[in-house]
Each structure stands twice: as C-alpha cells, then as structure tokens.
Amino acid sequence: MSFVKIAREFLEAVSTDLTGYTTQRPEVKIDSFKQATLLTPEHIQFAKYGRGPGKQPPINQILKFVSDKGIIFENTDQEGTAWAIARSIAKKGTANWVPNAPNAIEEAVNNHILDYYKKINNFVIETYDPDIQDIYEKLYPKKVTIRL
C-alpha cells in the first residue's frame, strides 16, 4: 500500500462522514506525493449542525438550493424566496441548530485518525525499515576488520 493510497482512503472516510448533510459531496484531490486535499463545501458546518439566530447566512447556497428544489414562495421569484429564507435563518436560526456543536470536519477527522496512524505506521515499517537497515549495515558493519 502506498502513502497516496493511505491518504486517499483516510480522506474518503472523512468525506463519507460529511456526506448526506449537503447536496455537494466533499472531494478528495491528490496533487502529488506530498499533497492530498479534502475539498468540502464551505457551508458543511451549518449543513450538519445548523445555524443559530443572528448573522444572516450568505445567499449563494440558499439560492442554489431553492433553484435545485424548485422552491418558490408565493408572489416572489427564486431570488426573493432565497432572501426570505436567509432573513428567516438570521432571525430564528435553523431547525437543526446545535448550540456549541463541535467542528464538523475536526469531528470527522478524529473519527478516522487512529486508523490512519496505524496504516501510516505499518507503511513506514514495511517500506522504510529494510532500506534503513541496509543503509545502517553499510555504515556500521557487524564485523569490523582492522589491518595494521
């Protein structure tokens, strides 16, 4: 198993924990051996744990939701419907709001981090241990002969 495969499996497991709260699925992006990225929707925290009353949410995702679902309030268009929903959320919050909720991404990472550490540890032992041992034996041979 390669490091990239381990990283991908870990990020896909985290992604799976976040799927189902929004129509946008998180995406795993592997750029190189050095970088693996999990791209999540910017509103994942609010999608999972709701939003409390106070600040009005950005309109873009609400407008997309209204458009995708075909929701239109009476005497308005999709944009007017989205603005009405945003104002309602600012006033009342959302029905799924959880006060003092944990960070959704950190929670998903923590659910899978021990398994990731185990796989990385095994990868290091299986991949690098023989190489390190060979280098060590060349630098510090078991038998040293000194000629005078």
VMD Tcl script that builds the backbone (N, CA, C; Angstrom):
set m [mol new atoms 444]
animate dup $m
set s [atomselect $m all]
$s set {name element resname resid chain x y z} {
  {N N MET 1 A 0.850 -1.182 0.000}
  {CA C MET 1 A 0.000 0.000 0.000}
  {C C MET 1 A 0.893 1.242 0.000}
  {N N SER 2 A 0.556 2.224 -0.810}
  {CA C SER 2 A 1.358 3.438 -0.915}
  {C C SER 2 A 0.817 4.523 0.016}
  {N N PHE 3 A 1.675 5.511 0.256}
  {CA C PHE 3 A 1.265 6.640 1.092}
  {C C PHE 3 A 0.052 7.341 0.479}
  {N N VAL 4 A 0.080 7.539 -0.838}
  {CA C VAL 4 A -1.020 8.231 -1.515}
  {C C VAL 4 A -2.321 7.452 -1.333}
  {N N LYS 5 A -2.256 6.131 -1.428}
  {CA C LYS 5 A -3.462 5.318 -1.257}
  {C C LYS 5 A -3.982 5.427 0.182}
  {N N ILE 6 A -3.083 5.425 1.150}
  {CA C ILE 6 A -3.483 5.567 2.561}
  {C C ILE 6 A -4.135 6.927 2.779}
  {N N ALA 7 A -3.508 7.975 2.243}
  {CA C ALA 7 A -4.053 9.335 2.387}
  {C C ALA 7 A -5.424 9.424 1.734}
  {N N ARG 8 A -5.558 8.845 0.533}
  {CA C ARG 8 A -6.844 8.875 -0.171}
  {C C ARG 8 A -7.912 8.144 0.645}
  {N N GLU 9 A -7.600 6.957 1.156}
  {CA C GLU 9 A -8.577 6.196 1.951}
  {C C GLU 9 A -9.008 6.975 3.186}
  {N N PHE 10 A -8.045 7.615 3.842}
  {CA C PHE 10 A -8.352 8.405 5.036}
  {C C PHE 10 A -9.290 9.559 4.687}
  {N N LEU 11 A -8.942 10.324 3.654}
  {CA C LEU 11 A -9.766 11.474 3.286}
  {C C LEU 11 A -11.136 11.046 2.758}
  {N N GLU 12 A -11.207 9.910 2.089}
  {CA C GLU 12 A -12.509 9.415 1.636}
  {C C GLU 12 A -13.375 8.971 2.816}
  {N N ALA 13 A -12.745 8.410 3.856}
  {CA C ALA 13 A -13.500 8.046 5.062}
  {C C ALA 13 A -14.043 9.304 5.741}
  {N N VAL 14 A -13.210 10.340 5.825}
  {CA C VAL 14 A -13.650 11.621 6.400}
  {C C VAL 14 A -14.779 12.193 5.540}
  {N N SER 15 A -14.607 12.130 4.228}
  {CA C SER 15 A -15.614 12.624 3.296}
  {C C SER 15 A -16.951 11.910 3.490}
  {N N THR 16 A -16.892 10.599 3.691}
  {CA C THR 16 A -18.114 9.810 3.886}
  {C C THR 16 A -18.875 10.279 5.126}
  {N N ASP 17 A -18.148 10.634 6.188}
  {CA C ASP 17 A -18.800 11.142 7.401}
  {C C ASP 17 A -19.529 12.463 7.142}
  {N N LEU 18 A -19.047 13.227 6.176}
  {CA C LEU 18 A -19.643 14.543 5.895}
  {C C LEU 18 A -20.700 14.498 4.798}
  {N N THR 19 A -20.792 13.382 4.095}
  {CA C THR 19 A -21.756 13.238 3.014}
  {C C THR 19 A -23.160 13.052 3.600}
  {N N GLY 20 A -24.130 13.598 2.950}
  {CA C GLY 20 A -25.508 13.425 3.396}
  {C C GLY 20 A -26.061 14.661 4.077}
  {N N TYR 21 A -25.192 15.605 4.379}
  {CA C TYR 21 A -25.665 16.834 5.022}
  {C C TYR 21 A -25.884 17.951 4.010}
  {N N THR 22 A -25.346 17.770 2.819}
  {CA C THR 22 A -25.467 18.771 1.764}
  {C C THR 22 A -25.472 18.061 0.414}
  {N N THR 23 A -25.995 18.716 -0.589}
  {CA C THR 23 A -26.021 18.101 -1.915}
  {C C THR 23 A -24.640 18.099 -2.562}
  {N N GLN 24 A -23.743 18.947 -2.086}
  {CA C GLN 24 A -22.377 18.974 -2.606}
  {C C GLN 24 A -21.536 17.948 -1.855}
  {N N ARG 25 A -21.005 16.976 -2.569}
  {CA C ARG 25 A -20.186 15.937 -1.949}
  {C C ARG 25 A -18.752 16.447 -1.800}
  {N N PRO 26 A -18.143 16.222 -0.633}
  {CA C PRO 26 A -16.724 16.564 -0.499}
  {C C PRO 26 A -15.902 15.796 -1.531}
  {N N GLU 27 A -14.803 16.373 -1.944}
  {CA C GLU 27 A -13.971 15.778 -2.996}
  {C C GLU 27 A -12.534 15.617 -2.506}
  {N N VAL 28 A -11.965 14.441 -2.771}
  {CA C VAL 28 A -10.565 14.180 -2.431}
  {C C VAL 28 A -9.729 14.494 -3.656}
  {N N LYS 29 A -8.704 15.313 -3.455}
  {CA C LYS 29 A -7.832 15.708 -4.556}
  {C C LYS 29 A -6.396 15.349 -4.186}
  {N N ILE 30 A -5.749 14.540 -5.009}
  {CA C ILE 30 A -4.354 14.167 -4.798}
  {C C ILE 30 A -3.535 14.923 -5.835}
  {N N ASP 31 A -2.711 15.871 -5.374}
  {CA C ASP 31 A -1.911 16.677 -6.286}
  {C C ASP 31 A -0.559 16.034 -6.583}
  {N N SER 32 A 0.003 15.402 -5.592}
  {CA C SER 32 A 1.320 14.797 -5.759}
  {C C SER 32 A 1.571 13.887 -4.575}
  {N N PHE 33 A 2.771 13.370 -4.494}
  {CA C PHE 33 A 3.142 12.537 -3.354}
  {C C PHE 33 A 3.091 13.339 -2.056}
  {N N LYS 34 A 3.252 14.649 -2.161}
  {CA C LYS 34 A 3.353 15.497 -0.975}
  {C C LYS 34 A 2.035 16.113 -0.531}
  {N N GLN 35 A 1.010 16.098 -1.379}
  {CA C GLN 35 A -0.189 16.847 -1.018}
  {C C GLN 35 A -1.467 16.103 -1.375}
  {N N ALA 36 A -2.272 15.883 -0.356}
  {CA C ALA 36 A -3.611 15.327 -0.519}
  {C C ALA 36 A -4.564 16.303 0.159}
  {N N THR 37 A -5.648 16.628 -0.512}
  {CA C THR 37 A -6.551 17.665 -0.015}
  {C C THR 37 A -7.990 17.155 -0.015}
  {N N LEU 38 A -8.725 17.509 1.017}
  {CA C LEU 38 A -10.160 17.241 1.059}
  {C C LEU 38 A -10.870 18.569 0.860}
  {N N LEU 39 A -11.595 18.680 -0.238}
  {CA C LEU 39 A -12.347 19.890 -0.545}
  {C C LEU 39 A -13.779 19.681 -0.068}
  {N N THR 40 A -14.199 20.480 0.881}
  {CA C THR 40 A -15.545 20.354 1.435}
  {C C THR 40 A -16.358 21.599 1.080}
  {N N PRO 41 A -17.666 21.464 1.033}
  {CA C PRO 41 A -18.491 22.656 0.821}
  {C C PRO 41 A -18.258 23.639 1.972}
  {N N GLU 42 A -18.212 24.922 1.645}
  {CA C GLU 42 A -17.917 25.921 2.668}
  {C C GLU 42 A -18.991 25.975 3.764}
  {N N HIS 43 A -20.153 25.452 3.484}
  {CA C HIS 43 A -21.252 25.515 4.452}
  {C C HIS 43 A -21.463 24.188 5.192}
  {N N ILE 44 A -20.479 23.288 5.162}
  {CA C ILE 44 A -20.666 21.956 5.754}
  {C C ILE 44 A -20.982 22.025 7.254}
  {N N GLN 45 A -20.355 22.944 7.966}
  {CA C GLN 45 A -20.616 23.075 9.406}
  {C C GLN 45 A -22.089 23.391 9.652}
  {N N PHE 46 A -22.620 24.325 8.874}
  {CA C PHE 46 A -24.021 24.729 9.044}
  {C C PHE 46 A -24.974 23.656 8.527}
  {N N ALA 47 A -24.555 22.953 7.487}
  {CA C ALA 47 A -25.404 21.888 6.950}
  {C C ALA 47 A -25.557 20.762 7.971}
  {N N LYS 48 A -24.485 20.454 8.691}
  {CA C LYS 48 A -24.541 19.358 9.660}
  {C C LYS 48 A -25.146 19.788 10.997}
  {N N TYR 49 A -24.709 20.918 11.515}
  {CA C TYR 49 A -25.115 21.329 12.864}
  {C C TYR 49 A -26.010 22.555 12.911}
  {N N GLY 50 A -26.447 23.016 11.761}
  {CA C GLY 50 A -27.369 24.139 11.746}
  {C C GLY 50 A -26.702 25.471 12.021}
  {N N ARG 51 A -27.507 26.491 12.037}
  {CA C ARG 51 A -27.023 27.855 12.260}
  {C C ARG 51 A -27.947 28.521 13.262}
  {N N GLY 52 A -27.359 29.133 14.238}
  {CA C GLY 52 A -28.148 29.828 15.255}
  {C C GLY 52 A -28.629 31.175 14.751}
  {N N PRO 53 A -29.568 31.770 15.464}
  {CA C PRO 53 A -30.040 33.095 15.064}
  {C C PRO 53 A -28.923 34.121 15.212}
  {N N GLY 54 A -29.027 35.174 14.438}
  {CA C GLY 54 A -28.002 36.227 14.485}
  {C C GLY 54 A -27.665 36.694 13.093}
  {N N LYS 55 A -26.464 36.425 12.688}
  {CA C LYS 55 A -25.977 36.859 11.385}
  {C C LYS 55 A -26.701 36.139 10.238}
  {N N GLN 56 A -27.012 36.893 9.200}
  {CA C GLN 56 A -27.682 36.309 8.031}
  {C C GLN 56 A -26.680 35.486 7.227}
  {N N PRO 57 A -27.079 34.285 6.797}
  {CA C PRO 57 A -26.167 33.447 6.007}
  {C C PRO 57 A -25.987 34.004 4.598}
  {N N PRO 58 A -24.893 33.607 3.938}
  {CA C PRO 58 A -24.704 34.021 2.535}
  {C C PRO 58 A -25.840 33.471 1.676}
  {N N ILE 59 A -26.206 34.213 0.685}
  {CA C ILE 59 A -27.378 33.881 -0.128}
  {C C ILE 59 A -27.080 32.841 -1.215}
  {N N ASN 60 A -25.825 32.726 -1.643}
  {CA C ASN 60 A -25.490 31.884 -2.811}
  {C C ASN 60 A -25.954 30.440 -2.672}
  {N N GLN 61 A -25.629 29.778 -1.559}
  {CA C GLN 61 A -26.007 28.373 -1.390}
  {C C GLN 61 A -27.518 28.218 -1.212}
  {N N ILE 62 A -28.146 29.177 -0.579}
  {CA C ILE 62 A -29.601 29.120 -0.415}
  {C C ILE 62 A -30.277 29.274 -1.777}
  {N N LEU 63 A -29.763 30.179 -2.603}
  {CA C LEU 63 A -30.310 30.369 -3.947}
  {C C LEU 63 A -30.136 29.093 -4.777}
  {N N LYS 64 A -28.987 28.450 -4.666}
  {CA C LYS 64 A -28.758 27.188 -5.390}
  {C C LYS 64 A -29.737 26.120 -4.904}
  {N N PHE 65 A -29.925 26.037 -3.591}
  {CA C PHE 65 A -30.862 25.069 -3.011}
  {C C PHE 65 A -32.282 25.322 -3.521}
  {N N VAL 66 A -32.715 26.573 -3.467}
  {CA C VAL 66 A -34.060 26.946 -3.919}
  {C C VAL 66 A -34.229 26.604 -5.401}
  {N N SER 67 A -33.199 26.881 -6.179}
  {CA C SER 67 A -33.242 26.601 -7.610}
  {C C SER 67 A -33.292 25.090 -7.877}
  {N N ASP 68 A -32.425 24.327 -7.189}
  {CA C ASP 68 A -32.377 22.873 -7.376}
  {C C ASP 68 A -33.684 22.197 -6.983}
  {N N LYS 69 A -34.300 22.678 -5.909}
  {CA C LYS 69 A -35.531 22.057 -5.402}
  {C C LYS 69 A -36.797 22.629 -6.042}
  {N N GLY 70 A -36.631 23.726 -6.786}
  {CA C GLY 70 A -37.799 24.338 -7.419}
  {C C GLY 70 A -38.727 25.009 -6.424}
  {N N ILE 71 A -38.184 25.539 -5.359}
  {CA C ILE 71 A -38.991 26.192 -4.310}
  {C C ILE 71 A -39.188 27.664 -4.667}
  {N N ILE 72 A -40.433 28.078 -4.701}
  {CA C ILE 72 A -40.736 29.493 -4.937}
  {C C ILE 72 A -41.907 29.867 -4.037}
  {N N PHE 73 A -41.688 30.859 -3.176}
  {CA C PHE 73 A -42.765 31.350 -2.328}
  {C C PHE 73 A -43.740 32.167 -3.173}
  {N N GLU 74 A -44.942 32.261 -2.685}
  {CA C GLU 74 A -45.988 32.998 -3.384}
  {C C GLU 74 A -45.596 34.465 -3.536}
  {N N ASN 75 A -45.920 35.043 -4.687}
  {CA C ASN 75 A -45.674 36.459 -5.003}
  {C C ASN 75 A -44.192 36.832 -5.035}
  {N N THR 76 A -43.327 35.886 -5.386}
  {CA C THR 76 A -41.901 36.203 -5.490}
  {C C THR 76 A -41.244 35.258 -6.496}
  {N N ASP 77 A -39.980 35.469 -6.759}
  {CA C ASP 77 A -39.224 34.577 -7.639}
  {C C ASP 77 A -38.217 33.784 -6.798}
  {N N GLN 78 A -37.331 33.036 -7.464}
  {CA C GLN 78 A -36.363 32.216 -6.716}
  {C C GLN 78 A -35.444 33.066 -5.850}
  {N N GLU 79 A -34.981 34.176 -6.372}
  {CA C GLU 79 A -34.086 35.038 -5.590}
  {C C GLU 79 A -34.807 35.624 -4.372}
  {N N GLY 80 A -36.040 36.051 -4.564}
  {CA C GLY 80 A -36.828 36.574 -3.444}
  {C C GLY 80 A -37.081 35.498 -2.397}
  {N N THR 81 A -37.315 34.276 -2.849}
  {CA C THR 81 A -37.502 33.144 -1.931}
  {C C THR 81 A -36.227 32.896 -1.137}
  {N N ALA 82 A -35.088 32.921 -1.827}
  {CA C ALA 82 A -33.796 32.704 -1.150}
  {C C ALA 82 A -33.539 33.786 -0.105}
  {N N TRP 83 A -33.841 35.035 -0.444}
  {CA C TRP 83 A -33.650 36.129 0.523}
  {C C TRP 83 A -34.588 35.976 1.725}
  {N N ALA 84 A -35.802 35.538 1.488}
  {CA C ALA 84 A -36.753 35.334 2.592}
  {C C ALA 84 A -36.252 34.231 3.535}
  {N N ILE 85 A -35.732 33.165 2.955}
  {CA C ILE 85 A -35.189 32.071 3.778}
  {C C ILE 85 A -33.986 32.565 4.574}
  {N N ALA 86 A -33.093 33.333 3.923}
  {CA C ALA 86 A -31.900 33.860 4.608}
  {C C ALA 86 A -32.295 34.765 5.776}
  {N N ARG 87 A -33.298 35.620 5.575}
  {CA C ARG 87 A -33.759 36.505 6.664}
  {C C ARG 87 A -34.381 35.702 7.809}
  {N N SER 88 A -35.109 34.648 7.451}
  {CA C SER 88 A -35.712 33.792 8.476}
  {C C SER 88 A -34.632 33.086 9.305}
  {N N ILE 89 A -33.596 32.602 8.629}
  {CA C ILE 89 A -32.489 31.938 9.340}
  {C C ILE 89 A -31.794 32.932 10.260}
  {N N ALA 90 A -31.591 34.171 9.784}
  {CA C ALA 90 A -30.952 35.185 10.620}
  {C C ALA 90 A -31.788 35.462 11.872}
  {N N LYS 91 A -33.096 35.419 11.727}
  {CA C LYS 91 A -33.992 35.724 12.846}
  {C C LYS 91 A -34.171 34.537 13.801}
  {N N LYS 92 A -34.389 33.341 13.248}
  {CA C LYS 92 A -34.749 32.186 14.073}
  {C C LYS 92 A -33.670 31.105 14.156}
  {N N GLY 93 A -32.705 31.148 13.246}
  {CA C GLY 93 A -31.761 30.030 13.145}
  {C C GLY 93 A -32.401 28.914 12.335}
  {N N THR 94 A -31.729 27.784 12.250}
  {CA C THR 94 A -32.290 26.644 11.519}
  {C C THR 94 A -32.789 25.601 12.509}
  {N N ALA 95 A -33.660 24.737 12.049}
  {CA C ALA 95 A -34.269 23.722 12.918}
  {C C ALA 95 A -33.241 22.732 13.459}
  {N N ASN 96 A -32.164 22.502 12.720}
  {CA C ASN 96 A -31.163 21.526 13.165}
  {C C ASN 96 A -30.015 22.154 13.952}
  {N N TRP 97 A -30.164 23.402 14.401}
  {CA C TRP 97 A -29.081 24.091 15.105}
  {C C TRP 97 A -28.742 23.389 16.411}
  {N N VAL 98 A -27.462 23.139 16.595}
  {CA C VAL 98 A -26.943 22.530 17.818}
  {C C VAL 98 A -26.007 23.547 18.466}
  {N N PRO 99 A -26.411 24.162 19.585}
  {CA C PRO 99 A -25.530 25.126 20.246}
  {C C PRO 99 A -24.223 24.452 20.681}
  {N N ASN 100 A -23.118 25.151 20.534}
  {CA C ASN 100 A -21.785 24.664 20.922}
  {C C ASN 100 A -21.413 23.341 20.245}
  {N N ALA 101 A -21.863 23.177 19.021}
  {CA C ALA 101 A -21.566 21.949 18.267}
  {C C ALA 101 A -20.066 21.868 17.982}
  {N N PRO 102 A -19.549 20.648 17.879}
  {CA C PRO 102 A -18.134 20.505 17.529}
  {C C PRO 102 A -17.910 20.914 16.072}
  {N N ASN 103 A -16.672 21.142 15.714}
  {CA C ASN 103 A -16.337 21.428 14.331}
  {C C ASN 103 A -16.572 20.156 13.523}
  {N N ALA 104 A -17.407 20.217 12.501}
  {CA C ALA 104 A -17.812 19.032 11.740}
  {C C ALA 104 A -16.618 18.338 11.080}
  {N N ILE 105 A -15.700 19.102 10.545}
  {CA C ILE 105 A -14.542 18.497 9.870}
  {C C ILE 105 A -13.601 17.867 10.884}
  {N N GLU 106 A -13.306 18.573 11.979}
  {CA C GLU 106 A -12.441 18.006 13.017}
  {C C GLU 106 A -13.048 16.725 13.589}
  {N N GLU 107 A -14.340 16.716 13.767}
  {CA C GLU 107 A -15.023 15.542 14.285}
  {C C GLU 107 A -14.849 14.348 13.340}
  {N N ALA 108 A -15.035 14.585 12.041}
  {CA C ALA 108 A -14.877 13.513 11.051}
  {C C ALA 108 A -13.425 13.031 10.994}
  {N N VAL 109 A -12.484 13.953 11.067}
  {CA C VAL 109 A -11.057 13.572 11.083}
  {C C VAL 109 A -10.765 12.720 12.311}
  {N N ASN 110 A -11.228 13.154 13.470}
  {CA C ASN 110 A -10.971 12.410 14.710}
  {C C ASN 110 A -11.583 11.010 14.695}
  {N N ASN 111 A -12.679 10.841 13.961}
  {CA C ASN 111 A -13.303 9.519 13.858}
  {C C ASN 111 A -12.415 8.509 13.137}
  {N N HIS 112 A -11.491 8.995 12.316}
  {CA C HIS 112 A -10.695 8.104 11.469}
  {C C HIS 112 A -9.186 8.214 11.680}
  {N N ILE 113 A -8.748 9.111 12.535}
  {CA C ILE 113 A -7.316 9.397 12.646}
  {C C ILE 113 A -6.513 8.218 13.197}
  {N N LEU 114 A -7.052 7.464 14.142}
  {CA C LEU 114 A -6.295 6.338 14.697}
  {C C LEU 114 A -6.050 5.254 13.658}
  {N N ASP 115 A -7.054 4.985 12.841}
  {CA C ASP 115 A -6.883 4.007 11.772}
  {C C ASP 115 A -5.831 4.495 10.777}
  {N N TYR 116 A -5.853 5.800 10.481}
  {CA C TYR 116 A -4.862 6.402 9.578}
  {C C TYR 116 A -3.457 6.255 10.170}
  {N N TYR 117 A -3.305 6.567 11.453}
  {CA C TYR 117 A -1.990 6.433 12.102}
  {C C TYR 117 A -1.476 4.999 12.034}
  {N N LYS 118 A -2.356 4.040 12.256}
  {CA C LYS 118 A -1.948 2.631 12.189}
  {C C LYS 118 A -1.465 2.272 10.791}
  {N N LYS 119 A -2.206 2.702 9.772}
  {CA C LYS 119 A -1.815 2.396 8.399}
  {C C LYS 119 A -0.504 3.088 8.029}
  {N N ILE 120 A -0.339 4.335 8.451}
  {CA C ILE 120 A 0.916 5.051 8.169}
  {C C ILE 120 A 2.071 4.374 8.883}
  {N N ASN 121 A 1.863 3.983 10.125}
  {CA C ASN 121 A 2.915 3.298 10.881}
  {C C ASN 121 A 3.321 2.006 10.168}
  {N N ASN 122 A 2.355 1.213 9.749}
  {CA C ASN 122 A 2.658 -0.025 9.017}
  {C C ASN 122 A 3.368 0.269 7.699}
  {N N PHE 123 A 2.946 1.318 7.019}
  {CA C PHE 123 A 3.585 1.714 5.758}
  {C C PHE 123 A 5.051 2.045 5.990}
  {N N VAL 124 A 5.323 2.820 7.022}
  {CA C VAL 124 A 6.709 3.202 7.323}
  {C C VAL 124 A 7.537 1.974 7.661}
  {N N ILE 125 A 6.993 1.114 8.498}
  {CA C ILE 125 A 7.726 -0.090 8.892}
  {C C ILE 125 A 7.988 -0.989 7.681}
  {N N GLU 126 A 6.965 -1.227 6.870}
  {CA C GLU 126 A 7.105 -2.129 5.723}
  {C C GLU 126 A 7.969 -1.527 4.615}
  {N N THR 127 A 7.862 -0.221 4.412}
  {CA C THR 127 A 8.535 0.405 3.283}
  {C C THR 127 A 9.953 0.856 3.613}
  {N N TYR 128 A 10.093 1.504 4.736}
  {CA C TYR 128 A 11.378 2.134 5.011}
  {C C TYR 128 A 12.304 1.317 5.899}
  {N N ASP 129 A 11.762 0.452 6.697}
  {CA C ASP 129 A 12.615 -0.303 7.611}
  {C C ASP 129 A 13.714 -1.084 6.896}
  {N N PRO 130 A 13.427 -1.852 5.849}
  {CA C PRO 130 A 14.507 -2.575 5.162}
  {C C PRO 130 A 15.544 -1.631 4.546}
  {N N ASP 131 A 15.077 -0.527 3.984}
  {CA C ASP 131 A 16.006 0.429 3.392}
  {C C ASP 131 A 16.909 1.046 4.446}
  {N N ILE 132 A 16.327 1.409 5.563}
  {CA C ILE 132 A 17.110 1.991 6.651}
  {C C ILE 132 A 18.093 0.964 7.195}
  {N N GLN 133 A 17.630 -0.248 7.322}
  {CA C GLN 133 A 18.503 -1.319 7.825}
  {C C GLN 133 A 19.700 -1.524 6.894}
  {N N ASP 134 A 19.477 -1.523 5.586}
  {CA C ASP 134 A 20.576 -1.679 4.619}
  {C C ASP 134 A 21.588 -0.547 4.747}
  {N N ILE 135 A 21.092 0.674 4.841}
  {CA C ILE 135 A 21.991 1.827 4.976}
  {C C ILE 135 A 22.763 1.731 6.283}
  {N N TYR 136 A 22.084 1.393 7.348}
  {CA C TYR 136 A 22.721 1.269 8.657}
  {C C TYR 136 A 23.826 0.209 8.619}
  {N N GLU 137 A 23.547 -0.933 7.995}
  {CA C GLU 137 A 24.538 -2.013 7.936}
  {C C GLU 137 A 25.739 -1.623 7.094}
  {N N LYS 138 A 25.535 -0.809 6.073}
  {CA C LYS 138 A 26.673 -0.339 5.274}
  {C C LYS 138 A 27.529 0.646 6.055}
  {N N LEU 139 A 26.873 1.488 6.817}
  {CA C LEU 139 A 27.618 2.470 7.612}
  {C C LEU 139 A 28.271 1.846 8.844}
  {N N TYR 140 A 27.592 0.920 9.444}
  {CA C TYR 140 A 28.067 0.292 10.678}
  {C C TYR 140 A 28.016 -1.228 10.515}
  {N N PRO 141 A 29.005 -1.803 9.839}
  {CA C PRO 141 A 29.001 -3.249 9.629}
  {C C PRO 141 A 29.079 -4.005 10.950}
  {N N LYS 142 A 28.514 -5.218 10.938}
  {CA C LYS 142 A 28.532 -6.048 12.143}
  {C C LYS 142 A 29.941 -6.518 12.470}
  {N N LYS 143 A 30.752 -6.701 11.451}
  {CA C LYS 143 A 32.106 -7.178 11.651}
  {C C LYS 143 A 33.068 -6.153 11.105}
  {N N VAL 144 A 33.989 -5.745 11.928}
  {CA C VAL 144 A 34.958 -4.732 11.524}
  {C C VAL 144 A 36.343 -5.401 11.511}
  {N N THR 145 A 37.065 -5.235 10.415}
  {CA C THR 145 A 38.411 -5.778 10.315}
  {C C THR 145 A 39.377 -4.611 10.268}
  {N N ILE 146 A 40.354 -4.648 11.123}
  {CA C ILE 146 A 41.366 -3.597 11.157}
  {C C ILE 146 A 42.687 -4.221 10.732}
  {N N ARG 147 A 43.303 -3.658 9.725}
  {CA C ARG 147 A 44.602 -4.141 9.261}
  {C C ARG 147 A 45.669 -3.139 9.649}
  {N N LEU 148 A 46.772 -3.700 10.136}
  {CA C LEU 148 A 47.890 -2.837 10.520}
  {C C LEU 148 A 49.044 -3.005 9.588}
}
mol reanalyze $m
mol bondsrecalc $m
mol representation Tube
mol addrep $m
